[in-house]
Amino acid sequence: MKRASRHPAFFPLMAACLLLGGASADRLTSPATGDAVPYLRAVRNSAEATPLRLGEWLGADVPVPASAVTLLRPNALLSREYVNLENGTKTTFLLVHCGDARDILGHYPPVCYPSAGWVEQSREPKQWTVNGTSIPGFEYRFAAAPGSGMSSLVVMNTMLLPDGAFHADMDAIRKTAARLRRRSWGAGQIQVLVDESLSPAQRDAVFVSMVQLHWPLLKAILNPDAAANANKAEFMGAQEGEK
């Protein structure tokens, strides 16, 4: 895999995306139900326990402005740059998990990146497989405005709900956000940013690596552990009852 050059513009871009995305969401957030609290705590603890060194990848936390955190109100947030110590490949990994599904609605590449001045050039549906799990999502290619001095980039994106499955886009999140009983279990999103110079196979390999390395955290979001199994059962029951 060839090296990807570092793009400092990725980091203010992510911050802008967080700000613009969070600002567009419905702010009348309801508190988590009592049953959801252990689950949300388990997700938060898993995020906090994620080490910076994961296999051959070494990470560094990328600070997120306090104003973005205030607007987005995440239950858990990982914002990191990783470098592969074996081949020098770099990527930026962003995971946001909100305790109210409505808070993540505006945090979505087709919305927030153009709002930050990037021009969407293409989007391609993707289907990755990690640890035997199918992960639907989209790969977005964005170009900076002419004369901005910034580079193009590729964003690979997928959504997570506590129903045991990844989701390709916001449709499932919107349905969850519209239901009072279901929204308080929250929703998550992954974005993996890479340089456009990487080949499609190299980009897929980076995405798969990032998901594999963060698998314990993603499992905590998708499949509540034994202490919070009631949350998943309740979520699924609400889901069935509201169809």
N, C-alpha and C positions, 0 to 999 in steps of 0.2 A: 504494500500500500504506500502510495507516495505521500509526501508531506503536504500538509495544508498550511498555508501561511496564516499567521495570526491576524485577526481583524478587530482592532480595538472598538470599531463602530458597533460590533455585536452587542456590547454590554450596555451602552446608552440606549440602543435600540430595544433591548429586552426591557429596560426600565420604562421606556416610553410606552411599550406595549402593555406592561402591567398597569401603568397609570391610565392610559386611554381605555383599556379593557375594563378595569375596575370601575371607572367613572361612569360607564354606560350601563352597568347592571342595576337592577331594581334594588334600592337601598333599604326597603322596608324588611330587613332580614329578621326572621323569627328565631328565637333561641332554639338550640338543639333540644329535642325531647330527652327525658331522663334515660330512656333505653339507648339512645344514640351516644351518650357521653362516653361510656367505656370504649366503644368503637373508635370514636374520634381521638380519644387519648392514645389508643394503641397505634393509630396511624401516626400521630405526632411523635410518639416515642420512637417508632421505627425510623422516622426521618432523622431525628436527632442522633440516632445511633449509627447512621450510615457513615462509614469511614471515608477519609479522603483518598486512601490508597486502596484501589480495587484491582487486583491482578496486576497486569502490566500498565494500568492506567493510574496516573497520579492527578488528583483534583485539587483545585483551589477555589474557595468560596468567592463568589462575585457579589459584593454588597448590593442590596436592593434598597432604593431610597425609602425612607420612612413614610413618605407621602404615598408611595405605591402600596406599601403594606397596609396603611390605614384604609385606603380605598378598596383594596382587594379583600382584606380581612381573611387571609388564608389560615386554615387549620394547620397546614404544614407547607413549607416552601423550601425547595432546594434549587439554588442557582449557582452553577459551578462551571468552570472551564477545566477540561481534562486534556492531558497530553499522554500519548502512548509512549512509554519509555523505551520501547523497542524500535519504533520506526518514526517517531516524531509527529504522528498525526494528531491534530487538535480538533476538539469539538466543544461546543457549549451545550450543557444539559440543563433543562429547566423543568421542574416538576412543581405543579401547584395543586394543592388539595384544599377545597373550601368546604366548610361545615354546612353551608347553605348552597344548594346547587345553583341558585339564581346568581350568586356572586361571580360565577365563572363564565356566564353567558357572553360577556363582551370580550373575554380573553380568548381570542380565536384568530389564527393567522390571517384569514381573508378580511378581517375587520381591523385588527390593531396595526398590522404592518403597513397597509396603505395609509392609515391615519398618521403614521410616523414618517410618511414621505416615500415609502417604498412602493414600487409598481409591480403588481403581480404579473408575471410572464406566463406561468403555466401552473397547473395543478394536476397531479396524477394519483388515482386511487392505488393504494398499496395493500399488500397482504404479506406481512412478515410472520415467521414462525419461530417462537422462542420456547425452549423447554417443552415442546409438544403443544404449545398454546398458539392458536391463530390470533394474530393482531391486525385488524383492519385499520387503515388510516389513510392519510394523504401526504404526498410530498409536494411542497410548494416551492416554486422558484421565484425570487424577487430580485428586481434590479433597482438600484438607487437612482434618484433623479439626476439627470445630466448636470455635470459641473459641481456635484456635491462632494466629490473627492472620496466617496464611499464605494465599496465593492458590492457585487451581487452576492447572494447567498441562497442556500437551500435550507428549508425548514421541514423536518419530518415530524408529523403530529398524530397523536391518538388520544382518545378519551377513556376514562375509567369510571365505572360505577360499582357500588358494592353488591352487584348481582352476579359476580364471578366472570364478567366478560369485558373485553375492550370494545370500544365503539369508534366508528370511523369519523364521525362528525358530531355536530351539535344537536342533531335531531333527538337522540335519546336523552340528552341533557335537558333540552327544552321540555320534553314530556315529564321528566322528573321534577323540574323546577315549577311546573304548573300544578303539581299535586302537593298539598300542604303536608300530608303524612310522609311523603317520600323525600321531599326536598331537604329535610333536616339530617339525612344521612350523607348529604354532600355529594361532591363530584370531583374528579381529578383530571389532570391533563398533563401530557408529556410533550415537550418540544425538544428536538435535537437539531442543533444548528451546525452546518458544515460549510466549508468553502465549495463553491461551484466547480472548482477544478477537479474534485474527486469524481471518479467514474461512478456510474449507477451501482455497480457491484461493491465498490468501496464505501459508498454512502450507506448501502444496506448493511454492510458488515459493521459499520460504526453504530448504527441504530441498534442492531441486534446485540452488540457488545454492551451498550449502555443499558438496555433492558435487562440483559442477563446479570449485570453487575448490581443493579438496583432491584433485583427480583424479590428479596424479602420485603422491601417497602411496598412494592406493587402488589404483592400477595396480601399485605395487610389492608390495602385499599379495596382490592377485589373480593377477598374472602376473609371476613372477620374471623379472628382467632377464637379459641375455645371460650375465652372470657367474654366475647361479644357475639357469639353465634346467634343469640336471640335477635340481634339487630338485623342480621341478614334474613332470618326467617320472617321477621316483621316487615322488612323492606319488600321481600318477595310476595308476601301476602297482600300488602298494600298494592303492589304492582298488579297482581292478578285481579284484585277487587275493583281497580279503577280502569280496567280495559273497556 
